[in-house]
């Protein structure tokens, strides 16, 4: 089975550590163009078309195609539909966990486009006929998504993961050390482990300082940890945010035959993710009572761990493009975009809480960690052709290529993060070069005009994976739209777009161990334990409306 496997590396990030990986470079380097309702309806196959403000981010030459100025505003909604279920290992008949079929829906408002184009006629009959200036914002990514998964697990537990990641650190460190301590590795537990201990999800084992047992486990007669009884688990992940390009555009028109343009672009990105892990007994009576030294006892009801993560960044790039009209009714266009140099900051923090009968623990929250780095998005190029059939129809097709292996992390240039090791990202950049490769995007669009002022549109995108081994399926986008143009200055367009995303495989937690017990702070995944894997399928439906005025 081909899989696009996401391992949640940031789950284990400790204070003053870094969690960037090739997955981050791949996610944030990708473009899924938004723009106006017209460009979206045409599948963004607009490299050779121009005219519409939504085309400027794809080909800067398009702003001088029309002989008028215009202002536009686009707004809409994103509906993220998800379905998840636990996967079944080869030779088994049921999932390791998360076997419930779980659906989710998440709706977000968005503004994928706004801006204006000022077009000036030179008054010449030949040569340079028009020039245009514009300032336009077009969306290049929408991170709306929600994953919910649940089910019974009789094999292992999230609580046991927490204990395995805490093993080795002394209880006085777990209980009393400052969150932001920097220095001795033996006194730097991961924040998720400290949160789990301080909220009561895990506790030290009597007579074995540095060993931890979770509320989901018991200690058998041989001194081994085992799952007390089957547990009911929930995992959730909600993402939101956007990547937008703010473009300062210039374009020139020669003889209505050749159009040349350039952009100075500023990319801004904001990505927010909230995750949670919840675990409780499937049958409460099967879990032993928890006895205290004062003679009281209680029972385990549930544990809840949350993580909040926020990534923000901005960067600059340049883009140049052309449109050529070799014969009437035919247009050919192309554009190239330089790498984008991004300055990025990330924040994250944990909150944990334990629920016991009659003895609920207060929620414990770690501080918010904060760090920064630079990131380089790769070079892009695109070509296209369009055919106009009188006033009746337009046919358009595009190709875009990008080599994600050119992405890379860099030590931040921001003085706030001065002093980082210059080679700190060497491993991540080697992974990028080894794992990522070139993605090819094919786009096609058709516009019919059955009557004056009315246009019907449809488009299609096929985007191959940027992962070399082919473990990720291609993305497909289908779009439809309707346009209205008055005899005066007003026009309006609407579009619906469906993004069919490749299946995602999520492992919500692992068990860990230390190959060298003396270096318990250096842990590796324990592959002998088959922890759950979740298969997640999702489709994002977008509905957008553009209102525009010509002047």
N, C-alpha and C positions, 0 to 999 in steps of 0.2 A: 504494500500500500504506500503510495506517495504521501508524504506528510510535510507540512510546513510547521515545524516544531518550535514553540516559544517556551523557553524555560524561565522566565521571570527572574533574571539575574539580580535585579535590584532588591529582591526580597531579603537578600542576605547582606546588604550593604551595612557596614558598621560606621561609627563615627569616624570622620576624616578619611573614609575610603571612597573609592570611585567605582561606579557600576556601569560605565559606558561599555557598549559592545557593538559588534557588527550589526545587531538587530536595530539599535538606535540609529546608526548611520543610514541604514536602509529605509527605515520608517520615515525619517524626517527629510530624506533627500528626494522622496517620490513626489511627483506632481500629479494631481488629478484636477484638471482645470475646471473652475467654476465659471465666472464671467456673467454675461448677460443671459437672459432667457433664450434669445435667438442663437447665440453661439453654443449654449448647452444643448438646445434642441437639435442642432446640426452635428452633434457629437464632437464639437470643437474641431471639426475638419475645416478650418478657416484660414489656413496659412496663405492660400492664394486668393481668398475672397476680399478681406479687408472691409472697410466701411463701418461695420458694427464696432462699438467701443470694446466689446468683449474680445475682439480679435487682437487687440494691440499687444497684450502680454504674450501672444503666440508669434505674431509677426508685426514689428513696429511700423512697417511700411503701410499698413492698412489704414492709418488715420487720414491720409490725404486722398483716398479714393473718392470720397464724396465731395460735393461742392458746397457744403453747408456746415455750420457749426452745430454742436448738440450737447445737451446735458442729459444724464440718465441716472436712475437709481433702481437697484434690484434688491429684492428681499424675498425670503422664502422660509421653508421648513424642511428639516431633515428627519426622516423616520427610520431609525435603526431597528430592524427586526432580527432577532437571534434565536437559535435553537441549539441546545447542547445536550450531550449524553456521554457517559463514561465509555471508553473504548474497551474492547475485549481482546485480551492477549491471545496469541496463537496457541491453540490447543485447549483454551478455556471456553466455557459456555456463558459466563456472565462477567460484567465489568469488575475490576478490582474495587471500584467505588464510584460514586456519582452516577449511579445507574438510572436515576429518574430522567425522563425526557422533560426538559425544562425550556420554556419559551420566555422571551423578553421583548419589550418594546420601549424605545427611548426616543423622545421627540425634542428637537431643539430648533429655536429660531436662529436665522442667520442673515447676513448681508454679504452676498458674494460679489457685489459689484457696485461701484459708485464713481462718478467722475464727469469730466467734460472734455470736449475737443473744440478748439478754436481754429477755424479754417479761414485762411486769407487768400483772396484771389489777387495775383500779381497784375492782372489787367493785360497780360501778354497773350497773343494768339498762338505764339510758338515758343519753344524752349520751356523755361520754368514757369508753369502756369499757376500752381498753388503751393502754399506751404501751410503746415498745420502744427499746432502745439497742443499738447494735452496733458492732463494729470488724471490718472485712472487707478483705482484699486480693483484688482481682480483676485478672487480666491484661487489658491492652488492646492488646497487640501482641506478636508473636513474630517475631523477626528471623532465624530459622534458615534458612540457604540455602547452596548451594554451586554454583558455576559452573566447569566445566572446558571449555576449548576448545583445539584443536590443529589443525595442518595446515601444508602447504607454501605458501610465499609466494615468488613469482618476481618480484614488482614492487617491494617496499620492505621495510624492516627496522626493528625496534624499536631496534637499535643506531644506525641513522641518525637516528631521532627524538632519541636522547640527544645525538648530535653537533649536531643543529640547535638544540637548546635550550641547548647550551653555547656555540655560536658567538658570538664577540665578547669573551668574558671571557678575560683573559690567563692563560697557563699558570701563572705564579707565584701568581696569585689562586686558581686551581683547586687547586693543589698545596699551598699554604701558608697561605691565609687561615683564620682561626678560623671555625668553623661558626656561631657566634653573633654574628658581626660585624654591627653596626648602624651605618648612616651613609651612606657613599658608595655609590650604587647600582651603580657600576662595580666594586665589590668585594663584591657580594652575589649570587653565582650561586645558582640554585635548588639545594637540597640533593640532588635526584635527579641533577643534572648533576655536582656535586662527588663524589657517591658513585660515579658511573659512571667519572669520571676517575681517582679514587684507587684504584679496584679494577681498572683496566686495560681497561674496556669500550670506552673511547674514548681517543684520544691526540692530542696536538697535531701539526699538519702542519709539517714542517720548512720554515723560511723564511717561514711565514705564521702568526705568533703570533696567537692568537684564532680560528683555524680548527681544527676537530676532525674526525677520521675514526674510524669505529668498526671493530671487528673483522669486521663483516659487509660492509665496503665495501673497494673499491680505488680508487686515483686513476688515471684513464686518461691517455693521452698528451696530451690537451688540458687537463689540470688539473681535470677534473670528477669528482665523486664518483659512483660507481655501485655497485650491488649486485654483489658478487664472483661469486655464484652463488646459486641458490635456497636459501632457509633454511627450516628446520623450526621452527615457533614454537609455544609453549604460553602460554596465559593462564589464570589461575585466580583465583577470588575466593571466599572463605568468610566468611559473616556469621553472627553469633550475638548473642544478647541478648534483651532484653525491655523492655516498658513496662508498669508496674504502677500501679494506683491503690489507695492505702491510704485507706480511707474510715472516718471517724467519723460514724455515722448516728444520727438520731433520727426517730421516727415515732409518729403518734397515730391511734387508731381511734375514729371517732364512729359509734355505732349499727350497726357492721358494714356501713355504707353509704358512708362517706366516709373515706378514709385520706389523710393529709397527712404528708410527710416531707422531711427535708433532710440533705444531706451536706456535711461539710467534707472535701475530698479533697486528698491529697498524691500527686502523680504523680512516680514515679521512673523513669528511663530509663537503659539501658546498651546501647550498640551497639558491637560490635567487628567490624572488617573486616580481613582479611589478604589481600593481593593478591600475585601473583607474575607476572613476565614472564620466559620462558626462550626462548633462541634458539640454534640450532646449525646447522652446515651440513647440508643434505640429503645431499650426497655430499662427504665430507671431502676427497677427492682433487681436487675442483674448486676448492678454496680455496688460494691461494698460501701458501707458507711465510712465517713471520715471522722476519726475519733481524735479529740484534743486532750491535752494533759489535764485540763480542768474538769474532765468528765463529760463534757458536752460532745455531741456528735452532729454531723450534718451530711447531706448528700449532694453529689455533683449534679448540677442541672445543665449548665452549658458554659462554654468559653467563647469569647469573641475578640478577634484581633483585626484591627483596621490599619491600613497604610494610605497616606495621602502623598501624592507625588505631583510636582509642578515643574514643567520645563518651559522656559521663555528664552527667546533669542531674536536677534536682528542681524542683518547683513546686507551687503551690497553686491551688485553685479552689473554688467553691461550686456546689451543685446542689439544686434543689427540685423536688418532684413530687407528683402526686396520683393516686388511684384512686377512681373513683366507680362505685357499683353502682346503676344506675337501676331495674332490675328483677332479680328472682332469676335467676341464671344468666348475667347479662351484666355485663361490667366494661369501663370506659373509663378510660384513663390517659394521663398526659402528664408531661413533665419538661423543664426547661431547665437548661443548665449555663453558667456564666460562662466567659470566656476564662481559660486557664491561664497564669500568669506563671512562666516557667522560668528558672532559672539554670544555664548549661551550660558545661562545660569540654571541650576537645578536645586530644588528643595524637596525634602521628604521628612516624614515623621510617623511614628507609630502610636496607637492607642490600644490598650488591652483591658479587658474586664472579665471577671469570673463571677458566675452566678451559682450560688449554693442555697439550699433550703434554709431559710432563716438567717443566712450569714453572707449576703452578697458583698463582694469586695468593691471598693470604689474604683472607678476607671483610672488607669495610670497612663499618662501621655509622656512620650519622650520629647525633648526639644525638637525644633525644626533645624535639620542640618542644611547647609547652604554651601555650594561650591560653583565654580565656573570653569569653562574651557572654551576653546575655539574649535569650530568645525567647518570643513570645506565641503560644499555640495558640488557635484560634478558638472562638467561641460555638457551642453545639450545642443542638438541640431535637429532641424525639421525641414521637410520639403512638402510641397503640395501642388495640386492642379485643380482647376475648376472650369466648368463649362456652363455657359449661360445659353439657354434655349429661348431666345426672344424675351418676352415678358412673362413667359409661362412657367419656366422651371430653372433651377440651378442644381448642378451635380458637382460634388466636391469630394476630394480624397486627400489624405495626409499620411505622412510617415514621420515618426519622431524616434530618435535614438539617444540613449544615455547609458554610459558605462559606470555603474555604481562602484566598481572597484577603484575608481578615482576619488571616492569619498575618503575623508580621513579626519582624525582628531588631531588637534594641536594644543600645545601648552598655551594657556590664555595670555593675551597681551595686556589685559586689564591689570593695572597696578594693584588692585584689590586682592588679586590672587598671585602676587609675586612670590617667587621662591620655589615653584614646583620643579620637580626633576624634569629636565628636557626630554628624557627618554621614557617618560611615564606612560605614553600611549603607544609605544612600539609594538607591544603584543596585540592590542586591538587593531592597529593598522595592518599588521600582518594577516590577521583573520579576515579583514575586509578584502584585502587583495586575493586571498585564497578562496573565499567563499562567494563573493559577489562578482557579477559580470555584467554584460550588456543586456538591457531590456529594449524590446522593439514595440512600438505602439503604432497600430494601424487604425486610422479614423476615416469614417465616411459619413456624408450628410447629403440630404436631398430636401429641396424646398420647392413646393408647388404653389402656384398662384392661380386658383380657380376663378377669381374675379378681382377687379381692382381693389386694392386696399386690404386684401385678405391673403394670408400665406399659411400653408400647412407644411410642417417640417418633421423630419425624423433623422436619427443619427445612430451610429454604432461605433463602439471602440473595442479593440482587442489588444490587450497589453500583456506581453509575455513577462515571465518572471525575471527578476534580476539576480536570482540565486543560481549559481553555476550548475549544481547537481540536478536541477530540474525537480526538486522536491516540493516546489510551490507551483500550483496550477496557475494558468493565465487568468487575468481579470477580464470581465466583460461588462460593458456599459451599454444600455439601450435607452434611447431618449425620443421624446415626442414633443411637439409644440405647435402653438397657434400664434399668429401675429396679426396685428391690426395697425394700419397706417392711415391717418386721416388725410384729407386734401390740404390741411393746414400744417401746423407745426407739431401736433401731438402724435405719438405712436405708443403702442403697448404690445408686449409679448409675454407669453407664458409658456412654461415647459415643465415636463415631468421626466425625471431621469432615474433609472434603476441601475444601481451598481451591484453586480453579483461578485462577491469577494471569495477568494479561495478558502477552502477549509483551513481552520487553524487548530493546532493540537497544543493544549495547555497542560502542563504538569504543575499543579498548585503547590506542591512541596516535595522535598526529598528527605531521606535520612542521611546523616553525615557521620563521618568518623575521622580520627586522626591517625594517619599511617605511622607517625612517630608520636607515641603518647607524651613524650617530653615537649613536643611542639603542638600541644592541643589547640592552639590558635590557628594552625594551618590545617584546615579540614578539606576533605574530599567527599564526593558523593558516594554513598554506599550502594553500589549497583546490585547487591544481593537482595535488596528489598525492592519489590515491585510496587511503588507508590502509584496513586491513581493518575490517569491521563484522561483529559476531557476533549472530546471532539466538538468544535464550535463552528456552526455554519451561520452566515449572516448575509443580509441584503440591506442596502441603504437606499431608500426612496427619497428623492428630493423634488420638491415642488417650488418653483420660483416664478416671480412676476417682475418684469421690467417696465418702468414708465419712463418715457423720454420726450424731450422737446427739442425741436430744431430751431435754429435762429440764424 
